[in-house]
Amino acid sequence: MKAELMSVMGDDLMVANVARVSFNKESKEFTYRKDKAKGSDEGIIEYLAKHNHWTPFAHPQIQLRMKAPVPIRTQCFKHKQGFVENEESRRYIESEPELFIPDSFRLAPEGSKKQGSEGIHPFSVYWKQHYVRVCEEAITCYNQMIKEKVAPEQARLILPQGVYVNWIWTGSLAAFARFYNQRTDPHAQKEIQDLAEEVGTIISELFPVSWKALTENTK
């Protein structure tokens, strides 16, 4: 899985200045608490996040190129507010499908829990080998269907859920922070936790003050 930065509009100063527009004011250079304790840009951002004044965080936009297996892509797409996505389509492309192979397979949760997992399955190695064998057979069949001129829009139906999908994901700083906070929660699926951490690593470098204010102490 992978998250890669494509473009960004805005920075921490933009967030603070969007908030300042209420008073018809603007800061030309970002100020920290240590430099200007009262009314610093850092202080404004911390106040906005603490009191859930989210609209200033909705103005900056981040565009990422994403890569994840189908079920993880689907979980990402459940986050709608503040996002737009466009993904590749196998109606039009002929590249070799790439299979996601997990490090291990996990046990189903115990009791009445319907989701999550309970650690590594005792026969993880066997199920991993079986998974790869079955999925590779399906991919081979897909390639043969394409070679034999079966319509790609139908041939793709045989591909397993474990194949990677690539998409362009554009969203606001506020939207990505909500995604990160929800999908790095310990109850989230491990694979999307890993992907959310990649997203967080990228955005934290672009908006260090805002990202810290929006994501710290949320777990």
C-alpha positions in Angstrom: 0.0 0.0 0.0 1.2 3.5 -0.7 0.3 7.2 -0.3 2.2 9.7 -2.4 1.9 13.5 -2.5 0.9 15.0 -5.8 0.1 18.6 -4.9 -0.8 20.9 -2.0 -2.6 24.2 -1.6 -2.0 26.1 1.6 0.0 25.9 4.8 -0.4 26.6 8.5 -0.4 30.3 7.8 -3.4 29.9 5.5 -5.4 28.3 8.3 -4.6 31.1 10.7 -5.4 33.8 8.1 -8.7 32.2 7.2 -9.7 32.6 10.9 -8.4 36.1 11.0 -10.6 37.3 8.1 -13.4 37.6 10.7 -11.5 40.7 11.9 -10.3 41.7 8.5 -6.7 41.0 9.5 -3.9 39.1 8.0 -0.5 37.8 9.1 2.4 37.9 6.6 4.6 35.5 8.5 3.8 32.5 10.7 4.3 33.3 14.4 4.7 30.8 17.2 3.7 31.2 20.9 7.4 31.7 21.9 7.6 34.6 19.5 4.3 36.3 20.1 2.4 34.7 23.0 -0.9 36.7 22.5 -2.5 36.2 19.1 0.2 34.0 17.7 -0.7 31.9 14.6 0.2 28.8 16.6 -2.2 29.8 19.4 -5.0 30.6 17.0 -4.7 27.1 15.3 -4.6 25.4 18.7 -7.7 27.3 19.8 -9.6 26.4 16.5 -8.9 22.7 16.9 -9.6 22.6 20.6 -13.1 24.2 20.1 -13.9 22.4 16.9 -13.9 25.5 14.7 -13.2 23.3 11.7 -13.9 25.5 8.7 -10.5 27.2 8.5 -9.0 23.7 8.3 -11.2 23.0 5.3 -9.6 25.6 3.0 -6.2 23.9 2.5 -6.3 21.1 -0.1 -4.0 18.1 -0.4 -3.9 15.8 -3.4 -2.5 12.2 -3.0 -2.0 9.3 -5.3 -3.1 6.2 -3.4 -2.6 2.5 -3.8 -4.4 -0.2 -1.8 -6.3 -3.5 -2.2 -10.0 -3.2 -3.1 -11.5 -3.6 0.4 -9.1 -1.0 1.9 -9.9 1.4 -1.0 -13.6 0.9 -0.2 -13.0 1.9 3.4 -11.2 5.0 2.2 -14.1 5.9 0.0 -16.5 5.8 2.9 -15.0 9.2 3.9 -17.0 11.5 1.7 -17.3 14.9 3.2 -14.4 17.1 2.0 -13.1 14.5 -0.4 -13.2 13.7 -4.1 -11.7 10.6 -5.7 -11.0 9.2 -9.2 -9.7 5.7 -9.6 -8.2 3.7 -12.5 -10.6 1.5 -14.5 -9.8 -1.9 -15.9 -12.2 -1.1 -18.8 -9.4 1.0 -20.2 -6.1 -0.3 -18.8 -4.2 -3.5 -19.6 -1.4 -3.4 -17.0 -0.7 -6.6 -15.0 -2.9 -6.8 -11.9 -0.7 -6.6 -8.7 -1.6 -8.7 -5.7 -1.5 -7.4 -2.1 0.0 -10.1 0.1 -0.4 -9.5 3.9 2.4 -10.3 6.3 0.2 -12.8 8.0 -3.4 -13.9 8.4 -5.2 -13.2 11.6 -7.7 -15.0 13.8 -11.4 -14.0 13.7 -12.5 -12.1 16.8 -13.9 -14.1 19.7 -17.4 -14.0 21.2 -20.1 -11.8 19.7 -17.7 -9.3 18.0 -18.4 -9.1 14.3 -15.2 -7.3 13.2 -11.5 -7.0 14.0 -9.0 -9.8 14.7 -7.4 -11.6 17.6 -3.7 -12.0 16.6 -1.9 -14.2 14.1 -3.8 -17.4 13.0 -1.9 -20.6 14.0 -2.1 -21.7 10.4 -1.2 -18.3 8.9 1.5 -19.7 6.7 -0.8 -22.2 5.1 -3.6 -19.7 4.5 -1.1 -17.2 3.1 0.2 -19.8 0.6 -3.4 -20.8 -0.3 -4.4 -17.2 -0.8 -1.5 -16.5 -3.1 -2.1 -19.6 -5.1 -5.9 -19.0 -5.6 -5.4 -15.3 -6.4 -2.6 -15.9 -8.9 -4.8 -18.4 -10.6 -7.6 -15.8 -10.9 -5.1 -13.2 -12.3 -3.8 -15.7 -14.8 -7.3 -16.4 -15.9 -8.0 -12.7 -16.2 -4.9 -12.2 -18.4 -6.0 -15.1 -20.6 -9.4 -13.6 -21.0 -7.9 -10.3 -22.1 -5.6 -12.1 -24.5 -8.6 -13.9 -26.0 -10.4 -10.6 -26.5 -13.0 -11.0 -23.8 -14.4 -7.5 -23.0 -12.3 -6.0 -20.2 -15.4 -4.7 -18.4 -16.4 -8.3 -17.9 -13.0 -10.0 -17.6 -12.2 -7.8 -14.6 -15.0 -9.5 -12.6 -12.8 -12.5 -12.0 -10.1 -10.5 -10.3 -9.7 -11.1 -6.5 -10.4 -8.5 -3.8 -6.7 -8.6 -3.0 -5.5 -6.8 -6.2 -4.3 -3.3 -5.8 -6.3 -0.3 -7.1 -4.7 3.2 -7.8 -6.6 6.4 -7.3 -6.2 10.2 -7.0 -7.6 11.4 -3.7 -8.1 15.1 -3.1 -9.4 16.5 0.2 -9.2 19.3 2.7 -6.9 19.3 5.6 -9.9 18.9 7.9 -11.2 15.9 5.9 -7.8 14.1 6.0 -7.5 14.7 9.8 -10.9 13.1 10.3 -9.9 10.1 8.2 -6.6 9.8 10.1 -8.2 10.0 13.5 -10.8 7.4 12.7 -8.6 5.0 10.8 -5.7 4.9 13.1 -8.0 3.9 16.0 -7.0 0.5 17.4 -10.4 -0.9 16.4 -9.8 -0.1 12.7 -8.5 -2.8 10.4 -4.7 -3.1 10.6 -4.2 -2.5 6.8 -6.0 0.8 6.8 -4.3 1.8 10.0 -1.0 1.3 8.1 -2.3 3.4 5.2 -3.6 6.1 7.4 -0.2 6.4 9.1 1.4 6.9 5.7 -1.1 9.7 4.9 -0.4 11.3 8.3 3.4 11.2 7.7 2.9 13.2 4.5 0.5 15.8 5.8 2.3 16.3 9.2 5.3 17.6 7.2 3.1 20.0 5.2 1.0 21.4 8.1 3.0 20.6 11.3 1.1 22.9 13.6 -2.4 22.3 12.3 -1.9 18.5 12.0 -0.6 18.2 15.6 -3.6 20.3 16.8 -6.1 18.2 14.9 -4.7 14.8 15.7 -3.0 14.7 19.0 -4.9 13.3 22.0 -7.6 11.8 19.8 -7.0 8.2 20.5 
